[in-house]
Amino acid sequence: MEDRRRYLFFIFAIIHYVQAQQGFISLDCGLPSNEPPYMEPVTGLVFSSDADHIPSGISGRIQKNLEAVHIKPYLFLRYFPDGLRNCYTLDVLQNRRYLIKAVFVYGNYDGYNDYPSFDLYLGPNKWVRVDLEGKVNGSVEEIIHIPSSNSLQICLVKTGNSLPFISALELRLLRNDTYVVQDVSLKHLFRRYYRQSDRLIRYPDDVYDRLWSPFFLPEWTQITTSLDVNNSNNYEPPKAALTSAATPGDNGTRLTINWTLDNPDEQIHLYVHFAELEPVEANTNDTQLANAIKEFLARKFYFMVNEKITSNESVTPLDLAVSTVETVVNKCDGGNCSLQLVQSQRSMPRRVPLVNAMEAFTAIKFPHSETNPDDVISIKVIQATYELSRVDWQGDPCLPQQFLWAGLNCSYMNMSTSPRIISLDLSSHKLTGKIVPDIQNLTQLQKLDLSNNKLTGGVPEFLANMKSLLFINLSNNNLVGSIPQALLDRKNLKLEFEGNPKLCATGPCNSSSGNKETTVIAPVAAAIAIFIAVLVLIIVFIKKRPSSIRALHPSRANLSLENKKRRITYSEILLMTNNFERVIGEGGFGVVYHGYLNDSEQVAVKVLSPSSSQGYKEFKAEVELLLRVHHINLVDMNDMVWYYRTYRLTEKSDVYSFGIVLLEIITNQPVLEQANENRHIAERVRTMLTRSDISTIVDPNLIGEYDSGSVRKALKLAMSCVDPSPVARPDMSHVVQELKQCIKSENLRLRAGLNQVIDSKSS
């Protein structure tokens, strides 16, 4: 019974821990990618490496003699010697409010003792200038912001000779009914609790991990309480910040708080938190009388901002419970701001104003809309497909205009309208493979230059359907086949395609002389004749001795066509045969075409003609027969999986199967999705990974209760297991080691939370 109770306690502790940090992203920037997530012992927060969220930068570490004054997440850093703009990409919830913190601890990591300065951007908009001059202990920049999409980009921009760097990135999901402002973000100015102390308050005392600094002036009087203070309102300021308060000293009736601004025209948003720490005790059993006494003796005071009363209604703090007053300061003359709490004439003389804590923000309006999200997704898929590793292809593709991605041009109407990509130049980029179909999703594209690469396959039909295109350059590639007639018929479209020896404008492509063509046709015809003759002999042999064939593979004889066939779409057949370009034979069922499977393996594609004298059943019977027949002089059928063709399994096929199972476990999705043309799970996950959007991949039943770094690592491992090329798949021993590392990281995260809960229970 005791073991069961202990087990249940552990389960509840783990659940509490996971829920407590749900919506948190804590990145230790520069932490090596092979380091597992860890629990920071002071705060109990779980940090992980930033390596999966940025493609550039170099890991550094502050000097040893400075490490003692900083917590572990601030010992490493990532600095950026290459490029002007380097960007993190983070998965977030669209239209949800986030507290975003960027931490910078220089720590003389480079030995130059030269404190850098640079700019920090949120997407296409400048957030703040980071200047670390004189900030020996580092700097924290904080903003409350609502992302407009499910992907948030935080960029460091070089502005001088010094190199940008960052120590940590911390995102905290807030309630959407707090810090409500219209069309602006809130840049942190200060957050204070009023007490004579040197303690910095943050998580776990503050459930949103806000940083509260102590502040107190000598002329003030401090009051405190050992009683519990209820902090249950929308903002949930930490109880540790509410058990003390500042009041006017020397029998004063006015409490004044001053601060200064660099820009006097900035709009200020104040959130002032009050709690009565000296509640009135009415010694009577008469409830009505007791309430009247409390009302008469309660503190009452007014808000004055820059010598102006903000409201005619006085403020009365709640007994041992928080209340929050929000107010806006539109302008401070000369940059000098003041908040005064002035005692009401209806308040008893000794019941002077008090304040427990206060937050101040400046309003920032970000003028630029991000590039059209469909264009962003498309260009990132293109980037991933062609493996374009360019340091200048980070952040928003079109904005700011001085950081426009190389090879792109965009259209700009006004700052509130999303830019569109209108030109894509990927010439001389050593591109291989086919022309990626995601190009057609750039619906405003006017110019496409793919020249001087090593592209293969045919010219896709979709290019003809892109009505905005005015110029296409496909010159000097390895494209084959005929150019779609619809593309040639397009008026006002300039098409360049020279330098593709196997590509022609009209009709069947003849890349050889007549004599050479004859020498090719003759052996092909002979091969077909031999194939037909052997096929007839085998059929006769089968009819005479059916049992002998079954003896070869008894289980195989019972496999029907439905069990063996592989689904091949009509578009795949068109691509395979280059639009049925080359005929190699014709029989009673229809025409046989020559083609290539996966651009390498030659295949014969037999198509049942609607006018065939023999029907579908006979055609199906012949295919089933060929599936069962195996002979040294007959090629295998290619419309079934390798296992059924060979009846042999290798380690690499085991790795592939394991990868599929791993994808099913992570995603909780079927292998084939019938609602989406039976798209394979590997194809679906590969597409979503290019968008850096693991939240749409992982099983939704987990409701985000996992470490994104471990999950992303497991997904990449699964995708390597299902690589089409067996040679490219990892060994099973490597797979096991990597998965153990993922499990170790997750267990460490959970164990850290469990220890924290146990410590809190024991205390």
N, C-alpha and C positions, 0 to 999 in steps of 0.2 A: 504493500500500500504506500509506503514511504517512497519507494522508487518511482511509483506512478505519479505521486505528487511532484517529486523533483523533475520528472520528465515533462509534466504539464507546465511547470514553472518555466523550464527552459524554452518550451515552445512559445508560451506567451511572451517571454522576454525577447525572443528573436523577432516575433511579429511586431512588438512594440518598437524595437530598434529599427526595423526596416521601414515602418511607417513614419518614424520620426524624421528620417532623412530622405523621405520620398520627395522628389522634385529638386534635389540638390545635385549640382555638378561641381566636383572639386578636383581640379587639375593641378598637379605638381609639375610645373613647366620645367623641362630639362631633365626630369627623372628618366633614366634609361628605360627604353621600351621593354626590356626583359625583366624589369623590376615589377613584382606584383603590387596590387593595391595594399595600402597599409592604413592602420588607424593612428591618427595623430593623438598622442597620449594626453595632451592638455585639454583639447576640445572634444575628443572622441569622434571627430570627423574622419571619414574614410577618403583618402586621396589616392589618385591613380595617375599614371604617366599621361602626358599630353600628346604622345607621339602619334596616336591614331587620329588626331584632330588637326594636324598641320603638316604639310609636305616639306617644309624647309626649316632652316635654323640648326644651330649647333648647341649641344649641352655644355653648360659651364657650372662652376660651383664657387661660392663665396670663399674668401680666405679663412683658413682654419681658426685663426685667432678671433674671428668675428662670429663664429657659429654659435657660441654659448648664449648670445642675446636673442637668438631667433628660433622659432619653432621649426620642426623638420621640413614642412612644405616650402619654406623660404630659403633653404640651404642651396638647392639647385636653381638654375635659371636657364632660359633658352635665349641665345642672342642670334642676331641676323646680319651676317656680313654680306649677303647676296641680295640684290634687288632693292627697290625702293619701298615696296609694300609687301608685307608678309601677313597672312590671314589665317586665323583659326575658324573652323566651321563646326558648329555645335548643333546637335539636335535639340529642339525646344518645342514647346506647345504654342501653336499659333494663337495670337490674340489673348495671351495670358500674361499677367504682370510678373516681371522678374526683377529681383535685386541683383545687379551685376557688379562684382568687385574684381579689379585688376590690381595685383600686388607687385611692387617693384623694389627689390633689395639689391643694390649694386654690389656691396661687399667687396669692392676692388677685385672682382673676379679675373680681370684681365691684367692686373698688376700695374696699370697706368695711373691709378688714383685720379681719374678724370671722369667726373660725374656727367653722364650723358643727358641729352634732351631730345625729344622726338614727339610725334603726334600719335594719338590714339583715335581710331575710327570705329563707329558702329555701322557696318555695312558701307554705304556710300557717303556717310555723313561724319564730319569731324566731331568727336566727343570732347576731347580735352587735349591740351598741351601738357606733356609730362616733362617736368624739369626737376631733376634730382640734385641740383646744386645745393649743397649745404644740408641735405637730408641724409644724415649718416645712417639713421635707422630705417631708411626706406620710405616709401610712399604708397598710399592706397587711394585709388580712384574708384568712385562708386556712383552708380546711376540706377534709377528705377525706370524701366523701359518695357514696352509691350512690342514684341516681335510681330511683324506683319505676315510672316510665313513660318513654316516649321523648321527653318534653318536660319541660324544666326551667325553672322560673320563679324569677328572682332579682329581689327587689323592694326598692325604697328607700322608706322610710316617714317622713313628716314628723312630728316629735314636739314641736316648739316653733316659734319664730319664724324660725329659720334654714332655708334651702332645702337639701334633699338634692342631692348631685351625685356623679358618679363619673368617673374618668379612664380606667380600662381594666378589662376583664373577660377573664380568662385561664383556660381549662379545659384540663386535661391528663389524658388517659386513662392510668390506671395498670394494673398487673397485678392480677388479682383474688385472687392468692395472697399479696399483701402488705397490711400494715396491717389484718389480719383481726380484726374485732371483732364482737360480737353486738349487733344492734339499737341501735347508737349511731353517731354520726358523730364524727370526730376534728377538734377545733378546734385550730389551730396555736398552740403556746405559744412554742417557740423551736426553731431548727435551727442547730447550731453545728459548726464544725470547729475543732480546737484547734491554733492556730498564731499566732505573733506576726506579724500581717499586717493590712492594711486592705482586702483584696480581697474583694468579694462574688462568690461562685460561683453561677452559674446556667447555663442552656442557652448553648452546646452542650456545656459540660463535664458538665452533668447532663442525661441524656437525657430526664428527666421535668420539666425546668425548675423543680426545687425551688431555693429561695433559701437558701444557706448563708452564715452570717455568721461571721467569725473571732472567737475568744474565747481569752483567755489571761490568767492571773493571775501577778503578779510572783513569788510564792513557788513556782511550778512550774518544772520543767525541761523544755525542749523537745528532742525528738529528731526528726531528719528523715532522708530517704533520697532519693538520686537514681535509685534503681532503680525499675523498673516494679512497681506493686502491682496484683494481680489483683482487680478489683471485681465479679467475676461471681457474684453471688448474686441472690436474688429482688429485693432492694431496689436494687441497682446504685448505691450511693453514688458520687459522682464521684471519679475517681482523684486529682484535685487536692486533695480533702479527706482523702485517706488517706496522703499522703506525709509527713505530720507527725503528731506525737502529743505529749500532755502526760503527764509523769510527776511523782511527788512530788519536791520539792526538799529540800536539806539532809539527804540520806540518809534521808528519810522512807519509811515503809512503807504509807502510806495517802494516797490521792488523794480529796479531797472536792470535790463540786460542789453548790452551794446555789442555790436560787431561791425566790421567794415567789409566793403566789397571792392574788388578790382574794377568792376564795371558798374557804375552807379545806376545804369538804366536796367539792370537785371531785375526780373520779377522774382520775388521771394515767396515761397510757400512754407508756412510754419505749422507744426503739429505739436501742441503743448499738452502735456499729460499731467493731470492733477489727481491727488488722493488725499483726503483728510486724515492726518495721522494723529490728531488729538480730538477724537469724537466727544461730543457733549453727552454727559450722563444725566438723565432726568430722573430724579429719585421719586417716582410716583408710579402707581399702578394704573393710573388713568391714561389710557393710550392717547386720547385726544389731547390731553394736557401735555403729555410727554412730547408729542409731535410739535405742539405749539412752542414749547420751551426750546426744543432743538432748532426749530426754524428761527426763533428770535436770536439764539446765540451762535448761529452758523456764520462761517466766514462768507463775506460777500465782497467781490471786487470787480473792477472793470478792466478791459483790455484797452491799452493805448499804444498805437504804433506810430512812431515818429510824431509824438505829441498829439495824435488825433485818436479819439475814441472810436473803436471799430463797431461797437454795438451799444444800444441803450440798455440792454439787458445785462445784469450782473451775473458773474460766475460764482456758483457755490459748489465746492468739491464734495464728492460723496464720501461717506464715512468708510474708511479702509477699503475703498474700491476705486478703480481708475475711471476717469472720464477724460476724453480728448477733445480739445478745441482746435479747429482748423481755421487759419486766417491767411490772407494774401496781402503782401506788401508790394505794390506796383512799382514803387521807385523810392530810392533813398538818396536824398540830396547830398552830393559830394561823396557818395559811397558810404556814408555813416548812417547806420540803422540802429533803431532802439525799440525795444518792447518794454512797456511799463505796465505793471499790475498795480492798480490804484484802489485803495480801500474805499468801499462804499460808505456813505454817511449812515446807511441803515445797519452797518455792522458794528458790533461791540468794539470798543477801543483796542482790546487785547487780541481780537480776532483779525489779525493783519493778513495780507495776501501771502500765498505760498506757491511754489512751483516745484514739482518733483523731477521732471525730465522734459526735454524739448528736442525736436528735430527741425532742421532748417535745410531747404533745398532751393536751388535756382532753377528756373524753368528754361529748358532748351527746346527750341522748335527745330526739328531736323527737316531741312527744305527739300532734299532730294528723295524722290520715289525710287525704289529699287528697280533694276531692269526687269522687264516682263518675266514673270516666273516660269512660263512655258519655254521662253527662250533660254533662260538660265538652266533649266533641266536639260534641254536638248544639247546645249553646248557642253555641259558637263558630261553627258553620255558620250558625245563625240570625243571629248578629251580622254575619257577613260578607255573607250574602244581603241583608239589609236595610241594609247599610252603616251600622251603628250605631257612630259614632265618639264614644265617651264615655270621658272620662278615668277615670271610676270603674268602668269595665268592664275591669279589668286584674287579673292574678293569678288566684288561686283564686276561683271564683264565690261560694262559701259561707263560706270561712274566710280569716282570723279573722272572727268574727261582726261585729266593728265595721267591717269592710271588705266586708260583704255587698254584692254588686252591686245597684244601684238597680233596683227593679222585680222582684226575686227574693225568694222565701222558701224556706228549706230546712228539712229535718227533721234533727235531731241526736239520735243515740242515746247514743253515748259516743265518747271521743276516738279509740278504735281502729277505729271503724266509719265508713266513708266517708259524708258527708252526701249527701242526695238533694235535687234541686230539686223543690219541690211547688207553687210558684206563680210564674207569669210574667205580669207586667203591662207591656205595651208600648203602652198607650193614649196617644194624642196624641203619637206619635213620627214622624208624617209618613211612615208606611210605605206603600210602593207595591208593586204586583205581586200575586201570588197568596199564599195562606196556605202558608208553606213546609212541606213534608212532614216535615222533620226534627223538627218539634214532636212527632210521634208517638213519637220515640225517647226522649222524657222520660217514661219509663214510670211514674213516681210522681207526675206532675203532677196536681194537684187543682183548680187555678184557672188559667184562661187569659183574659186581657183584651187584646183587640186593637181595642178601640173607638176611635172618633174618629181614624181614619186614612184612607188612600185605597186600601185593598186592593180588588182586582178578582178576577174569576173566580167560581167557584162555591164553596159550602161543601163541603170535602172529606169523603169518606166515612170516612176514617181517624179522624176525631174521635169517631165513634160507637163505634169499637173501643178507645178509650182508657178502660178500665174505671175508672181512678182519678179521672177528671174529675168534679167536682161542680158546677162553674160555668164557663160560657163566655159571654163578652160580645163580640159581633161588631157592635155598634151603630155607626151613622153611618160606614159605608164605602160602597163602590161594588160590593158583591157582587151576583151575578145568579143566576137559576135557582131551583130548588126546594131546600129543605133536605132532606137525606137522611132518609127515613122512620125509619131505624134510630136516628138521632140524636133525632128527635122522640119515639120510643118509649122512650127511656132514662128509667127512673124515678130519682128522687133527683138529677136533673141540672137545674140552672137554666140556661136558654138565653135570652139577650137578643140580638135582631137588628134592632130597630127602626132606622129611618134608612137603610135600604137599599132604595130605590124599586123596584129590579128583583128583589128577593128575596122569595120567598113561602114559606109554610109547607107547603102541600099542593097537589097537582095542578099543571097547567100554569099559569105565571105570566101574568096578564092585567094589564098595566100601563096599558092604554088603554081608552077607551070603545068601545061597539059600533060607532058610526059611523066612528070612526077606524080600527077594525080592518077594516071593510069597505073603506075607501079603501086600506089596505095590501094586502089580499088580492087586489084586482082587478088592480093592475099586476103583482103577482107572477105571477098566473095567466096574464096576457097575455104576460109575458116568457117563461114556460115554453112556452106555445104557439108563440111565435115561434122559440124555440130548437129545439123539436122539428121544426118545419117546415123551418128552415134545415138542420138535421142530415139530414133525409130528402133534401133537394135535393142536398146535398153527396155523400151516399152514392150517389145515382143518377149524379151527375156523375163520381164516382170509378170506378164500374163501366164507364161508357162510355169514359172517357179515363184509364186507369190510368197511362199513361206520363207524362202531364202533371204529375201529382202528384210522381212520382219525380224529374222534372226540377227541381222546386223545390229539393229538397235530396237529391241522390242518396245520400249517406252516411246520411242520416237514415232513409230507407226501409228500410234493412237492420237498423236497430236494433230489437231485440226488446223486448218488455215487460220481460223479465228484466234487460236492460241499462239500462232507463230508470227503472224503478220505484224509489221511495224507501220504505224500510221504515217504516211507521207502525203503532205498537202500538194495541191495542184501547183501552187506557186513554187514549191521546192522542185517539182518535176520540170517546170519551165526553166528554172535556174540551172538544174542539172543538165538539161539538154540544150541550153542556150536557145530557148523558144523553138524546140523541135527542129533544130537546124540541119542535122546530118542523119539521113536515112541509111541504114545498113542492111535492111531486109524487109520482107513483107510476106505474110502468110494468111491462112484462113481467118485468123482472128483480127488481124490488122497490121499496122506498120510497126517496125522495130527501129528505135532511134539510138544513136550513140550519145553517150554523155559521160560526165565526170561526177563522182561522189566525193564531197569534201575537197574539190579542186585537185584530187590526186588519183583516186582509184577509178579506172575505166569501168563503165557499166553499160549494159544494154537494157533499154526501157521499152517494154512491149505494151502497146496501147490497144485496148479492145475497141474496134471500130463499131459505130452504131449500125453500119450497113453490113456487118459481118454475117456470113451465112450460118455461123455457129454462135450460140448464145452465151450468156454470162455463166451459166452452170458448167458448160463444157470448158470455158476459159478458166474458171475457178478450179475445176478438176485437174486441169493440166498444171496449174500452179502448185496445187497440193502434191501432185506427183513429183514435180521437180524439187519440192522441199524435202521429200523423202529420199530422193535418189542422190547418191554420192559416188563419184568416180574420179579417178585421177585425171581424166580428159574432160571433165565437166567443171565449170566454175560454180562456186557457191551462189545461192540466192542471197541478195543483199537486203531483203526486206524483213529480216528478223535479227534478233540480238546475237552477239558473238557466241554466247553460251550455247544457244540452240544450234548454231552452225558447227561448233567444234566439240561440244560435250566435254570441254576442258575448262578448268578454273585455275587462275593464277592468283598470286598475292595481290597484284594490281587490281584484279576484278573484285577481290574482297574489299580492297580499299575503296573502290567506287561504290560498292553496295553499302559500306559503312558510312560513306559520305552522304548518301541518300537518306539513310536512317537518321543520321545526325541532323540533317536539314528538316526532316519530319518532326523530330523532337523539339527543335528550337522554334519552328514556325507553327506547329500544330496544324499543318495544312497537308492535303493529299498530294501525292506525287504528280498526278495529272489533274488539272482543273478544267472540268468539262465546260464550265461557263465561259472559259476563255480559250476556246479552240484546242483543248487538251494541252495547253502549254505546260511544259515540264517544270517541276519545282526548281531545278537548277537555273533555268532561264529566268523564271520570275524573280528569284533571289538575286541573280546577277544584275538584273535591271534596277532593282531597288537599292542595291549596294552602291551603284554608280551615283545615286542621289544622296548618299550618306545619310540614309534615313532608316536606321535600324528599328525605330519604334513601330514602323509599319510591317516589319518582318517578324519580330519576336511574337510568340504566343500572347495574344491580348489578355488571356486569363492570368498572366503574371502581373498585370496592372503596374508595370514599371518597376517591380520590386527585384531589381537585379543590377549588377555593376555593368555599365555599358561597355567598359573596356574589355572585360572578360567575354561578354557576349559577342562583341565585334571580332575578337580573336578567334572564338569558336566558329563563327560564321565563315571567316576567311579560311580557316582550316578545313571546314566542310567543303567549301568551294574548290580548294586545291585537290581534295579527294575525288571530286567528280569532274576533274579536267578531262576533256575529250581524248587527250593523248595519254596513254598509260605511262609513258616515260616521265611525264611531268607530274604524276601523282606522287605524294610522299610515301615513304615506307611506313608500315603499320606501327613499327616501334616509335617512329617520330610522332605519329598521330597520337599514340598513347601518352607520350611525354608531354606534348602540348596540351592535351586535355587535362592531364593531371595538374599542370600549371594553372589552367583556368579554374579547376575545382579548388585548388589550393588558395587562389586569390579570393574566390567567393566565400570559402570557409573562413578565411582570415577576416573578411569583412563582417560576416555574421558573428564570429567569435568575439570580435572587438566590441560589437554592440551588446553581446551577451554579458561580457565582463563589465561593461559600463552600467548595465541595468542591475547586475548583482551588486556592484559597488554602491549604487544609489540606494538599493534596498537595505544594505548593511548599515549605511550611514543614517 
